[in-house]
């Protein structure tokens, strides 16, 4: 934003204050439109990568997500906007965040614990039950 649009002095008259507010509103609309265009180009790049079957968590998604986040932070800081409110108004950012984070290996920890402790325990119990069946067979008159 140009320096001559940012006046630190209070307006001289009531009309000057109205003109400053209108000028700020016009500048805000222009900056907002610029942000929307930049985010639109980022979202179209994401859609192109998604159509090419790029896996979730790829480096390209992370770079685009970082760029979109920095654009939103700069806009929010410049215009004193709430960053969370701004992110809530742009639905493509949440999808971009979900595409940029790699999928976690969720079930492997429990699978390993089952393999280390559960499987030997299950085999021991099966062996004990087989021994009890054999004992019962012999006690009831079997060989």
Helices and strands as residue ranges (DSSP letters): G 3-5, H 14-51, H 59-78, H 83-89, H 91-100, H 108-113, I 114-118, H 119-139
